[in-house]
Amino acid sequence: MKASVLTGIIQRLETMAKSKDEVEVRRFELDGIEKCQVTYLPNDDAFEMTESKTGTVFRFDNVDLVAIEIFDLLG
């Protein structure tokens, strides 16, 4: 059985949220092409996802919702 992509995304996001640094940023790519960039904002306990293609910024206060959006972009 192939490993779950969604589980990997959630683990990366949870690691960002647990970090004690000011702001955590991760890029999510597919075949070397950046699909989005996610920033964790500890003061707001929220994630901001910037879609690379359009520059649209989405804000999430739920790790599951941002993970699903990332998964859709990588699909």
mmCIF file of the N, C-alpha and C atoms, coordinates in Angstrom:
data_MODEL
# 
_entry.id   MODEL 
# 
loop_
_atom_site.group_PDB 
_atom_site.id 
_atom_site.type_symbol 
_atom_site.label_atom_id 
_atom_site.label_alt_id 
_atom_site.label_comp_id 
_atom_site.label_asym_id 
_atom_site.label_entity_id 
_atom_site.label_seq_id 
_atom_site.pdbx_PDB_ins_code 
_atom_site.Cartn_x 
_atom_site.Cartn_y 
_atom_site.Cartn_z 
_atom_site.occupancy 
_atom_site.B_iso_or_equiv 
_atom_site.pdbx_formal_charge 
_atom_site.auth_seq_id 
_atom_site.auth_comp_id 
_atom_site.auth_asym_id 
_atom_site.auth_atom_id 
_atom_site.pdbx_PDB_model_num 
ATOM 1   N N  . MET A 1 1  ? 0.839  -1.177 0.000  1.00 0.00 ? 1  MET A N  1 
ATOM 2   C CA . MET A 1 1  ? 0.000  0.000  0.000  1.00 0.00 ? 1  MET A CA 1 
ATOM 3   C C  . MET A 1 1  ? 0.885  1.241  0.000  1.00 0.00 ? 1  MET A C  1 
ATOM 4   N N  . LYS A 1 2  ? 0.498  2.217  -0.778 1.00 0.00 ? 2  LYS A N  1 
ATOM 5   C CA . LYS A 1 2  ? 1.233  3.463  -0.894 1.00 0.00 ? 2  LYS A CA 1 
ATOM 6   C C  . LYS A 1 2  ? 0.975  4.353  0.322  1.00 0.00 ? 2  LYS A C  1 
ATOM 7   N N  . ALA A 1 3  ? 1.987  5.079  0.771  1.00 0.00 ? 3  ALA A N  1 
ATOM 8   C CA . ALA A 1 3  ? 1.856  5.970  1.927  1.00 0.00 ? 3  ALA A CA 1 
ATOM 9   C C  . ALA A 1 3  ? 0.877  7.104  1.626  1.00 0.00 ? 3  ALA A C  1 
ATOM 10  N N  . SER A 1 4  ? 0.183  7.549  2.640  1.00 0.00 ? 4  SER A N  1 
ATOM 11  C CA . SER A 1 4  ? -0.809 8.615  2.497  1.00 0.00 ? 4  SER A CA 1 
ATOM 12  C C  . SER A 1 4  ? -0.140 9.978  2.329  1.00 0.00 ? 4  SER A C  1 
ATOM 13  N N  . VAL A 1 5  ? -0.494 10.669 1.274  1.00 0.00 ? 5  VAL A N  1 
ATOM 14  C CA . VAL A 1 5  ? 0.001  12.022 1.036  1.00 0.00 ? 5  VAL A CA 1 
ATOM 15  C C  . VAL A 1 5  ? -0.605 12.973 2.064  1.00 0.00 ? 5  VAL A C  1 
ATOM 16  N N  . LEU A 1 6  ? -1.862 12.776 2.373  1.00 0.00 ? 6  LEU A N  1 
ATOM 17  C CA . LEU A 1 6  ? -2.561 13.652 3.313  1.00 0.00 ? 6  LEU A CA 1 
ATOM 18  C C  . LEU A 1 6  ? -1.933 13.588 4.703  1.00 0.00 ? 6  LEU A C  1 
ATOM 19  N N  . THR A 1 7  ? -1.538 12.404 5.125  1.00 0.00 ? 7  THR A N  1 
ATOM 20  C CA . THR A 1 7  ? -0.890 12.258 6.432  1.00 0.00 ? 7  THR A CA 1 
ATOM 21  C C  . THR A 1 7  ? 0.415  13.045 6.475  1.00 0.00 ? 7  THR A C  1 
ATOM 22  N N  . GLY A 1 8  ? 1.189  12.983 5.412  1.00 0.00 ? 8  GLY A N  1 
ATOM 23  C CA . GLY A 1 8  ? 2.438  13.740 5.332  1.00 0.00 ? 8  GLY A CA 1 
ATOM 24  C C  . GLY A 1 8  ? 2.218  15.236 5.402  1.00 0.00 ? 8  GLY A C  1 
ATOM 25  N N  . ILE A 1 9  ? 1.183  15.711 4.734  1.00 0.00 ? 9  ILE A N  1 
ATOM 26  C CA . ILE A 1 9  ? 0.858  17.137 4.756  1.00 0.00 ? 9  ILE A CA 1 
ATOM 27  C C  . ILE A 1 9  ? 0.493  17.556 6.179  1.00 0.00 ? 9  ILE A C  1 
ATOM 28  N N  . ILE A 1 10 ? -0.358 16.788 6.818  1.00 0.00 ? 10 ILE A N  1 
ATOM 29  C CA . ILE A 1 10 ? -0.792 17.118 8.186  1.00 0.00 ? 10 ILE A CA 1 
ATOM 30  C C  . ILE A 1 10 ? 0.397  17.105 9.143  1.00 0.00 ? 10 ILE A C  1 
ATOM 31  N N  . GLN A 1 11 ? 1.301  16.160 8.995  1.00 0.00 ? 11 GLN A N  1 
ATOM 32  C CA . GLN A 1 11 ? 2.477  16.109 9.865  1.00 0.00 ? 11 GLN A CA 1 
ATOM 33  C C  . GLN A 1 11 ? 3.337  17.355 9.700  1.00 0.00 ? 11 GLN A C  1 
ATOM 34  N N  . ARG A 1 12 ? 3.516  17.807 8.478  1.00 0.00 ? 12 ARG A N  1 
ATOM 35  C CA . ARG A 1 12 ? 4.300  19.035 8.238  1.00 0.00 ? 12 ARG A CA 1 
ATOM 36  C C  . ARG A 1 12 ? 3.626  20.245 8.872  1.00 0.00 ? 12 ARG A C  1 
ATOM 37  N N  . LEU A 1 13 ? 2.304  20.329 8.737  1.00 0.00 ? 13 LEU A N  1 
ATOM 38  C CA . LEU A 1 13 ? 1.572  21.456 9.309  1.00 0.00 ? 13 LEU A CA 1 
ATOM 39  C C  . LEU A 1 13 ? 1.613  21.434 10.838 1.00 0.00 ? 13 LEU A C  1 
ATOM 40  N N  . GLU A 1 14 ? 1.461  20.255 11.427 1.00 0.00 ? 14 GLU A N  1 
ATOM 41  C CA . GLU A 1 14 ? 1.505  20.137 12.885 1.00 0.00 ? 14 GLU A CA 1 
ATOM 42  C C  . GLU A 1 14 ? 2.887  20.501 13.427 1.00 0.00 ? 14 GLU A C  1 
ATOM 43  N N  . THR A 1 15 ? 3.932  20.132 12.685 1.00 0.00 ? 15 THR A N  1 
ATOM 44  C CA . THR A 1 15 ? 5.294  20.498 13.085 1.00 0.00 ? 15 THR A CA 1 
ATOM 45  C C  . THR A 1 15 ? 5.455  22.008 13.082 1.00 0.00 ? 15 THR A C  1 
ATOM 46  N N  . MET A 1 16 ? 4.879  22.663 12.086 1.00 0.00 ? 16 MET A N  1 
ATOM 47  C CA . MET A 1 16 ? 4.929  24.124 12.030 1.00 0.00 ? 16 MET A CA 1 
ATOM 48  C C  . MET A 1 16 ? 4.263  24.726 13.262 1.00 0.00 ? 16 MET A C  1 
ATOM 49  N N  . ALA A 1 17 ? 3.115  24.206 13.621 1.00 0.00 ? 17 ALA A N  1 
ATOM 50  C CA . ALA A 1 17 ? 2.340  24.755 14.737 1.00 0.00 ? 17 ALA A CA 1 
ATOM 51  C C  . ALA A 1 17 ? 3.027  24.508 16.088 1.00 0.00 ? 17 ALA A C  1 
ATOM 52  N N  . LYS A 1 18 ? 3.810  23.447 16.197 1.00 0.00 ? 18 LYS A N  1 
ATOM 53  C CA . LYS A 1 18 ? 4.490  23.131 17.453 1.00 0.00 ? 18 LYS A CA 1 
ATOM 54  C C  . LYS A 1 18 ? 5.791  23.896 17.632 1.00 0.00 ? 18 LYS A C  1 
ATOM 55  N N  . SER A 1 19 ? 6.303  24.457 16.576 1.00 0.00 ? 19 SER A N  1 
ATOM 56  C CA . SER A 1 19 ? 7.568  25.167 16.633 1.00 0.00 ? 19 SER A CA 1 
ATOM 57  C C  . SER A 1 19 ? 7.447  26.418 17.489 1.00 0.00 ? 19 SER A C  1 
ATOM 58  N N  . LYS A 1 20 ? 8.525  26.754 18.173 1.00 0.00 ? 20 LYS A N  1 
ATOM 59  C CA . LYS A 1 20 ? 8.529  27.944 19.033 1.00 0.00 ? 20 LYS A CA 1 
ATOM 60  C C  . LYS A 1 20 ? 9.030  29.180 18.295 1.00 0.00 ? 20 LYS A C  1 
ATOM 61  N N  . ASP A 1 21 ? 9.404  29.035 17.037 1.00 0.00 ? 21 ASP A N  1 
ATOM 62  C CA . ASP A 1 21 ? 9.864  30.180 16.252 1.00 0.00 ? 21 ASP A CA 1 
ATOM 63  C C  . ASP A 1 21 ? 8.719  31.148 16.008 1.00 0.00 ? 21 ASP A C  1 
ATOM 64  N N  . GLU A 1 22 ? 9.064  32.355 15.589 1.00 0.00 ? 22 GLU A N  1 
ATOM 65  C CA . GLU A 1 22 ? 8.048  33.377 15.351 1.00 0.00 ? 22 GLU A CA 1 
ATOM 66  C C  . GLU A 1 22 ? 7.065  32.970 14.261 1.00 0.00 ? 22 GLU A C  1 
ATOM 67  N N  . VAL A 1 23 ? 7.577  32.746 13.073 1.00 0.00 ? 23 VAL A N  1 
ATOM 68  C CA . VAL A 1 23 ? 6.723  32.406 11.937 1.00 0.00 ? 23 VAL A CA 1 
ATOM 69  C C  . VAL A 1 23 ? 7.366  31.250 11.184 1.00 0.00 ? 23 VAL A C  1 
ATOM 70  N N  . GLU A 1 24 ? 6.581  30.229 10.877 1.00 0.00 ? 24 GLU A N  1 
ATOM 71  C CA . GLU A 1 24 ? 7.059  29.075 10.124 1.00 0.00 ? 24 GLU A CA 1 
ATOM 72  C C  . GLU A 1 24 ? 6.480  29.139 8.712  1.00 0.00 ? 24 GLU A C  1 
ATOM 73  N N  . VAL A 1 25 ? 7.323  28.854 7.720  1.00 0.00 ? 25 VAL A N  1 
ATOM 74  C CA . VAL A 1 25 ? 6.891  28.877 6.320  1.00 0.00 ? 25 VAL A CA 1 
ATOM 75  C C  . VAL A 1 25 ? 7.315  27.573 5.654  1.00 0.00 ? 25 VAL A C  1 
ATOM 76  N N  . ARG A 1 26 ? 6.409  26.984 4.896  1.00 0.00 ? 26 ARG A N  1 
ATOM 77  C CA . ARG A 1 26 ? 6.707  25.774 4.131  1.00 0.00 ? 26 ARG A CA 1 
ATOM 78  C C  . ARG A 1 26 ? 6.168  25.948 2.712  1.00 0.00 ? 26 ARG A C  1 
ATOM 79  N N  . ARG A 1 27 ? 6.915  25.382 1.775  1.00 0.00 ? 27 ARG A N  1 
ATOM 80  C CA . ARG A 1 27 ? 6.477  25.360 0.375  1.00 0.00 ? 27 ARG A CA 1 
ATOM 81  C C  . ARG A 1 27 ? 6.051  23.944 0.036  1.00 0.00 ? 27 ARG A C  1 
ATOM 82  N N  . PHE A 1 28 ? 4.979  23.839 -0.721 1.00 0.00 ? 28 PHE A N  1 
ATOM 83  C CA . PHE A 1 28 ? 4.488  22.539 -1.158 1.00 0.00 ? 28 PHE A CA 1 
ATOM 84  C C  . PHE A 1 28 ? 4.586  22.499 -2.675 1.00 0.00 ? 28 PHE A C  1 
ATOM 85  N N  . GLU A 1 29 ? 5.293  21.490 -3.174 1.00 0.00 ? 29 GLU A N  1 
ATOM 86  C CA . GLU A 1 29 ? 5.582  21.378 -4.597 1.00 0.00 ? 29 GLU A CA 1 
ATOM 87  C C  . GLU A 1 29 ? 5.087  20.056 -5.161 1.00 0.00 ? 29 GLU A C  1 
ATOM 88  N N  . LEU A 1 30 ? 4.869  20.063 -6.470 1.00 0.00 ? 30 LEU A N  1 
ATOM 89  C CA . LEU A 1 30 ? 4.544  18.851 -7.209 1.00 0.00 ? 30 LEU A CA 1 
ATOM 90  C C  . LEU A 1 30 ? 5.452  18.811 -8.429 1.00 0.00 ? 30 LEU A C  1 
ATOM 91  N N  . ASP A 1 31 ? 6.268  17.779 -8.527 1.00 0.00 ? 31 ASP A N  1 
ATOM 92  C CA . ASP A 1 31 ? 7.222  17.622 -9.626 1.00 0.00 ? 31 ASP A CA 1 
ATOM 93  C C  . ASP A 1 31 ? 8.120  18.850 -9.777 1.00 0.00 ? 31 ASP A C  1 
ATOM 94  N N  . GLY A 1 32 ? 8.544  19.409 -8.639 1.00 0.00 ? 32 GLY A N  1 
ATOM 95  C CA . GLY A 1 32 ? 9.454  20.548 -8.649 1.00 0.00 ? 32 GLY A CA 1 
ATOM 96  C C  . GLY A 1 32 ? 8.798  21.889 -8.905 1.00 0.00 ? 32 GLY A C  1 
ATOM 97  N N  . ILE A 1 33 ? 7.489  21.912 -9.035 1.00 0.00 ? 33 ILE A N  1 
ATOM 98  C CA . ILE A 1 33 ? 6.765  23.168 -9.274 1.00 0.00 ? 33 ILE A CA 1 
ATOM 99  C C  . ILE A 1 33 ? 6.008  23.533 -8.003 1.00 0.00 ? 33 ILE A C  1 
ATOM 100 N N  . GLU A 1 34 ? 6.307  24.717 -7.476 1.00 0.00 ? 34 GLU A N  1 
ATOM 101 C CA . GLU A 1 34 ? 5.642  25.170 -6.255 1.00 0.00 ? 34 GLU A CA 1 
ATOM 102 C C  . GLU A 1 34 ? 4.160  25.403 -6.522 1.00 0.00 ? 34 GLU A C  1 
ATOM 103 N N  . LYS A 1 35 ? 3.324  24.768 -5.706 1.00 0.00 ? 35 LYS A N  1 
ATOM 104 C CA . LYS A 1 35 ? 1.876  24.919 -5.833 1.00 0.00 ? 35 LYS A CA 1 
ATOM 105 C C  . LYS A 1 35 ? 1.328  25.921 -4.822 1.00 0.00 ? 35 LYS A C  1 
ATOM 106 N N  . CYS A 1 36 ? 1.944  25.939 -3.623 1.00 0.00 ? 36 CYS A N  1 
ATOM 107 C CA . CYS A 1 36 ? 1.507  26.899 -2.616 1.00 0.00 ? 36 CYS A CA 1 
ATOM 108 C C  . CYS A 1 36 ? 2.583  27.068 -1.563 1.00 0.00 ? 36 CYS A C  1 
ATOM 109 N N  . GLN A 1 37 ? 2.405  28.125 -0.803 1.00 0.00 ? 37 GLN A N  1 
ATOM 110 C CA . GLN A 1 37 ? 3.280  28.402 0.325  1.00 0.00 ? 37 GLN A CA 1 
ATOM 111 C C  . GLN A 1 37 ? 2.375  28.585 1.539  1.00 0.00 ? 37 GLN A C  1 
ATOM 112 N N  . VAL A 1 38 ? 2.744  27.968 2.643  1.00 0.00 ? 38 VAL A N  1 
ATOM 113 C CA . VAL A 1 38 ? 1.928  28.053 3.851  1.00 0.00 ? 38 VAL A CA 1 
ATOM 114 C C  . VAL A 1 38 ? 2.748  28.690 4.954  1.00 0.00 ? 38 VAL A C  1 
ATOM 115 N N  . THR A 1 39 ? 2.142  29.636 5.635  1.00 0.00 ? 39 THR A N  1 
ATOM 116 C CA . THR A 1 39 ? 2.758  30.322 6.753  1.00 0.00 ? 39 THR A CA 1 
ATOM 117 C C  . THR A 1 39 ? 1.928  30.071 7.997  1.00 0.00 ? 39 THR A C  1 
ATOM 118 N N  . TYR A 1 40 ? 2.594  29.690 9.093  1.00 0.00 ? 40 TYR A N  1 
ATOM 119 C CA . TYR A 1 40 ? 1.894  29.538 10.369 1.00 0.00 ? 40 TYR A CA 1 
ATOM 120 C C  . TYR A 1 40 ? 2.119  30.798 11.182 1.00 0.00 ? 40 TYR A C  1 
ATOM 121 N N  . LEU A 1 41 ? 1.031  31.399 11.642 1.00 0.00 ? 41 LEU A N  1 
ATOM 122 C CA . LEU A 1 41 ? 1.075  32.622 12.428 1.00 0.00 ? 41 LEU A CA 1 
ATOM 123 C C  . LEU A 1 41 ? 0.746  32.288 13.879 1.00 0.00 ? 41 LEU A C  1 
ATOM 124 N N  . PRO A 1 42 ? 1.778  32.147 14.731 1.00 0.00 ? 42 PRO A N  1 
ATOM 125 C CA . PRO A 1 42 ? 1.530  31.697 16.101 1.00 0.00 ? 42 PRO A CA 1 
ATOM 126 C C  . PRO A 1 42 ? 0.682  32.656 16.931 1.00 0.00 ? 42 PRO A C  1 
ATOM 127 N N  . ASN A 1 43 ? 0.785  33.952 16.689 1.00 0.00 ? 43 ASN A N  1 
ATOM 128 C CA . ASN A 1 43 ? -0.013 34.915 17.463 1.00 0.00 ? 43 ASN A CA 1 
ATOM 129 C C  . ASN A 1 43 ? -1.505 34.753 17.212 1.00 0.00 ? 43 ASN A C  1 
ATOM 130 N N  . ASP A 1 44 ? -1.862 34.324 16.011 1.00 0.00 ? 44 ASP A N  1 
ATOM 131 C CA . ASP A 1 44 ? -3.264 34.136 15.638 1.00 0.00 ? 44 ASP A CA 1 
ATOM 132 C C  . ASP A 1 44 ? -3.677 32.671 15.677 1.00 0.00 ? 44 ASP A C  1 
ATOM 133 N N  . ASP A 1 45 ? -2.711 31.782 15.882 1.00 0.00 ? 45 ASP A N  1 
ATOM 134 C CA . ASP A 1 45 ? -2.941 30.339 15.834 1.00 0.00 ? 45 ASP A CA 1 
ATOM 135 C C  . ASP A 1 45 ? -3.680 29.974 14.546 1.00 0.00 ? 45 ASP A C  1 
ATOM 136 N N  . ALA A 1 46 ? -3.110 30.449 13.419 1.00 0.00 ? 46 ALA A N  1 
ATOM 137 C CA . ALA A 1 46 ? -3.761 30.262 12.119 1.00 0.00 ? 46 ALA A CA 1 
ATOM 138 C C  . ALA A 1 46 ? -2.708 30.023 11.037 1.00 0.00 ? 46 ALA A C  1 
ATOM 139 N N  . PHE A 1 47 ? -3.167 29.427 9.950  1.00 0.00 ? 47 PHE A N  1 
ATOM 140 C CA . PHE A 1 47 ? -2.335 29.176 8.779  1.00 0.00 ? 47 PHE A CA 1 
ATOM 141 C C  . PHE A 1 47 ? -2.801 30.091 7.650  1.00 0.00 ? 47 PHE A C  1 
ATOM 142 N N  . GLU A 1 48 ? -1.839 30.643 6.899  1.00 0.00 ? 48 GLU A N  1 
ATOM 143 C CA . GLU A 1 48 ? -2.155 31.365 5.672  1.00 0.00 ? 48 GLU A CA 1 
ATOM 144 C C  . GLU A 1 48 ? -1.547 30.590 4.515  1.00 0.00 ? 48 GLU A C  1 
ATOM 145 N N  . MET A 1 49 ? -2.373 30.268 3.547  1.00 0.00 ? 49 MET A N  1 
ATOM 146 C CA . MET A 1 49 ? -1.916 29.548 2.367  1.00 0.00 ? 49 MET A CA 1 
ATOM 147 C C  . MET A 1 49 ? -1.998 30.487 1.173  1.00 0.00 ? 49 MET A C  1 
ATOM 148 N N  . THR A 1 50 ? -0.884 30.644 0.478  1.00 0.00 ? 50 THR A N  1 
ATOM 149 C CA . THR A 1 50 ? -0.846 31.459 -0.733 1.00 0.00 ? 50 THR A CA 1 
ATOM 150 C C  . THR A 1 50 ? -0.715 30.525 -1.920 1.00 0.00 ? 50 THR A C  1 
ATOM 151 N N  . GLU A 1 51 ? -1.720 30.543 -2.775 1.00 0.00 ? 51 GLU A N  1 
ATOM 152 C CA . GLU A 1 51 ? -1.688 29.723 -3.986 1.00 0.00 ? 51 GLU A CA 1 
ATOM 153 C C  . GLU A 1 51 ? -0.700 30.362 -4.956 1.00 0.00 ? 51 GLU A C  1 
ATOM 154 N N  . SER A 1 52 ? 0.296  29.604 -5.362 1.00 0.00 ? 52 SER A N  1 
ATOM 155 C CA . SER A 1 52 ? 1.383  30.144 -6.179 1.00 0.00 ? 52 SER A CA 1 
ATOM 156 C C  . SER A 1 52 ? 0.916  30.640 -7.545 1.00 0.00 ? 52 SER A C  1 
ATOM 157 N N  . LYS A 1 53 ? 0.005  29.935 -8.169 1.00 0.00 ? 53 LYS A N  1 
ATOM 158 C CA . LYS A 1 53 ? -0.430 30.274 -9.533 1.00 0.00 ? 53 LYS A CA 1 
ATOM 159 C C  . LYS A 1 53 ? -1.190 31.602 -9.588 1.00 0.00 ? 53 LYS A C  1 
ATOM 160 N N  . THR A 1 54 ? -2.054 31.842 -8.594 1.00 0.00 ? 54 THR A N  1 
ATOM 161 C CA . THR A 1 54 ? -2.909 33.029 -8.630 1.00 0.00 ? 54 THR A CA 1 
ATOM 162 C C  . THR A 1 54 ? -2.514 34.106 -7.625 1.00 0.00 ? 54 THR A C  1 
ATOM 163 N N  . GLY A 1 55 ? -1.722 33.720 -6.614 1.00 0.00 ? 55 GLY A N  1 
ATOM 164 C CA . GLY A 1 55 ? -1.366 34.671 -5.568 1.00 0.00 ? 55 GLY A CA 1 
ATOM 165 C C  . GLY A 1 55 ? -2.476 34.870 -4.540 1.00 0.00 ? 55 GLY A C  1 
ATOM 166 N N  . THR A 1 56 ? -3.536 34.109 -4.659 1.00 0.00 ? 56 THR A N  1 
ATOM 167 C CA . THR A 1 56 ? -4.662 34.211 -3.731 1.00 0.00 ? 56 THR A CA 1 
ATOM 168 C C  . THR A 1 56 ? -4.244 33.694 -2.356 1.00 0.00 ? 56 THR A C  1 
ATOM 169 N N  . VAL A 1 57 ? -4.619 34.435 -1.317 1.00 0.00 ? 57 VAL A N  1 
ATOM 170 C CA . VAL A 1 57 ? -4.279 34.070 0.051  1.00 0.00 ? 57 VAL A CA 1 
ATOM 171 C C  . VAL A 1 57 ? -5.534 33.592 0.775  1.00 0.00 ? 57 VAL A C  1 
ATOM 172 N N  . PHE A 1 58 ? -5.420 32.442 1.412  1.00 0.00 ? 58 PHE A N  1 
ATOM 173 C CA . PHE A 1 58 ? -6.505 31.873 2.199  1.00 0.00 ? 58 PHE A CA 1 
ATOM 174 C C  . PHE A 1 58 ? -6.025 31.751 3.642  1.00 0.00 ? 58 PHE A C  1 
ATOM 175 N N  . ARG A 1 59 ? -6.920 31.963 4.586  1.00 0.00 ? 59 ARG A N  1 
ATOM 176 C CA . ARG A 1 59 ? -6.570 31.863 6.006  1.00 0.00 ? 59 ARG A CA 1 
ATOM 177 C C  . ARG A 1 59 ? -7.408 30.766 6.656  1.00 0.00 ? 59 ARG A C  1 
ATOM 178 N N  . PHE A 1 60 ? -6.745 29.919 7.443  1.00 0.00 ? 60 PHE A N  1 
ATOM 179 C CA . PHE A 1 60 ? -7.412 28.789 8.088  1.00 0.00 ? 60 PHE A CA 1 
ATOM 180 C C  . PHE A 1 60 ? -7.040 28.734 9.562  1.00 0.00 ? 60 PHE A C  1 
ATOM 181 N N  . ASP A 1 61 ? -8.014 28.417 10.398 1.00 0.00 ? 61 ASP A N  1 
ATOM 182 C CA . ASP A 1 61 ? -7.724 28.200 11.815 1.00 0.00 ? 61 ASP A CA 1 
ATOM 183 C C  . ASP A 1 61 ? -7.873 26.724 12.168 1.00 0.00 ? 61 ASP A C  1 
ATOM 184 N N  . ASN A 1 62 ? -7.917 25.873 11.143 1.00 0.00 ? 62 ASN A N  1 
ATOM 185 C CA . ASN A 1 62 ? -8.102 24.439 11.326 1.00 0.00 ? 62 ASN A CA 1 
ATOM 186 C C  . ASN A 1 62 ? -7.101 23.693 10.439 1.00 0.00 ? 62 ASN A C  1 
ATOM 187 N N  . VAL A 1 63 ? -6.274 22.856 11.060 1.00 0.00 ? 63 VAL A N  1 
ATOM 188 C CA . VAL A 1 63 ? -5.226 22.156 10.319 1.00 0.00 ? 63 VAL A CA 1 
ATOM 189 C C  . VAL A 1 63 ? -5.808 21.228 9.256  1.00 0.00 ? 63 VAL A C  1 
ATOM 190 N N  . ASP A 1 64 ? -6.965 20.637 9.523  1.00 0.00 ? 64 ASP A N  1 
ATOM 191 C CA . ASP A 1 64 ? -7.571 19.731 8.546  1.00 0.00 ? 64 ASP A CA 1 
ATOM 192 C C  . ASP A 1 64 ? -7.987 20.465 7.275  1.00 0.00 ? 64 ASP A C  1 
ATOM 193 N N  . LEU A 1 65 ? -8.545 21.639 7.435  1.00 0.00 ? 65 LEU A N  1 
ATOM 194 C CA . LEU A 1 65 ? -9.007 22.390 6.263  1.00 0.00 ? 65 LEU A CA 1 
ATOM 195 C C  . LEU A 1 65 ? -7.857 22.838 5.372  1.00 0.00 ? 65 LEU A C  1 
ATOM 196 N N  . VAL A 1 66 ? -6.785 23.338 5.964  1.00 0.00 ? 66 VAL A N  1 
ATOM 197 C CA . VAL A 1 66 ? -5.644 23.753 5.142  1.00 0.00 ? 66 VAL A CA 1 
ATOM 198 C C  . VAL A 1 66 ? -4.987 22.538 4.489  1.00 0.00 ? 66 VAL A C  1 
ATOM 199 N N  . ALA A 1 67 ? -4.950 21.403 5.186  1.00 0.00 ? 67 ALA A N  1 
ATOM 200 C CA . ALA A 1 67 ? -4.376 20.183 4.614  1.00 0.00 ? 67 ALA A CA 1 
ATOM 201 C C  . ALA A 1 67 ? -5.169 19.723 3.394  1.00 0.00 ? 67 ALA A C  1 
ATOM 202 N N  . ILE A 1 68 ? -6.478 19.803 3.467  1.00 0.00 ? 68 ILE A N  1 
ATOM 203 C CA . ILE A 1 68 ? -7.321 19.400 2.332  1.00 0.00 ? 68 ILE A CA 1 
ATOM 204 C C  . ILE A 1 68 ? -7.089 20.319 1.136  1.00 0.00 ? 68 ILE A C  1 
ATOM 205 N N  . GLU A 1 69 ? -6.961 21.617 1.389  1.00 0.00 ? 69 GLU A N  1 
ATOM 206 C CA . GLU A 1 69 ? -6.704 22.561 0.291  1.00 0.00 ? 69 GLU A CA 1 
ATOM 207 C C  . GLU A 1 69 ? -5.352 22.272 -0.362 1.00 0.00 ? 69 GLU A C  1 
ATOM 208 N N  . ILE A 1 70 ? -4.339 22.004 0.445  1.00 0.00 ? 70 ILE A N  1 
ATOM 209 C CA . ILE A 1 70 ? -3.017 21.671 -0.097 1.00 0.00 ? 70 ILE A CA 1 
ATOM 210 C C  . ILE A 1 70 ? -3.102 20.384 -0.915 1.00 0.00 ? 70 ILE A C  1 
ATOM 211 N N  . PHE A 1 71 ? -3.780 19.382 -0.370 1.00 0.00 ? 71 PHE A N  1 
ATOM 212 C CA . PHE A 1 71 ? -3.945 18.103 -1.049 1.00 0.00 ? 71 PHE A CA 1 
ATOM 213 C C  . PHE A 1 71 ? -4.606 18.290 -2.419 1.00 0.00 ? 71 PHE A C  1 
ATOM 214 N N  . ASP A 1 72 ? -5.636 19.132 -2.482 1.00 0.00 ? 72 ASP A N  1 
ATOM 215 C CA . ASP A 1 72 ? -6.308 19.407 -3.755 1.00 0.00 ? 72 ASP A CA 1 
ATOM 216 C C  . ASP A 1 72 ? -5.354 20.062 -4.764 1.00 0.00 ? 72 ASP A C  1 
ATOM 217 N N  . LEU A 1 73 ? -4.524 20.988 -4.293 1.00 0.00 ? 73 LEU A N  1 
ATOM 218 C CA . LEU A 1 73 ? -3.575 21.641 -5.189 1.00 0.00 ? 73 LEU A CA 1 
ATOM 219 C C  . LEU A 1 73 ? -2.519 20.669 -5.717 1.00 0.00 ? 73 LEU A C  1 
ATOM 220 N N  . LEU A 1 74 ? -2.168 19.684 -4.904 1.00 0.00 ? 74 LEU A N  1 
ATOM 221 C CA . LEU A 1 74 ? -1.136 18.732 -5.302 1.00 0.00 ? 74 LEU A CA 1 
ATOM 222 C C  . LEU A 1 74 ? -1.692 17.577 -6.128 1.00 0.00 ? 74 LEU A C  1 
ATOM 223 N N  . GLY A 1 75 ? -3.032 17.500 -6.219 1.00 0.00 ? 75 GLY A N  1 
ATOM 224 C CA . GLY A 1 75 ? -3.666 16.379 -6.912 1.00 0.00 ? 75 GLY A CA 1 
ATOM 225 C C  . GLY A 1 75 ? -3.735 16.506 -8.385 1.00 0.00 ? 75 GLY A C  1 
# 
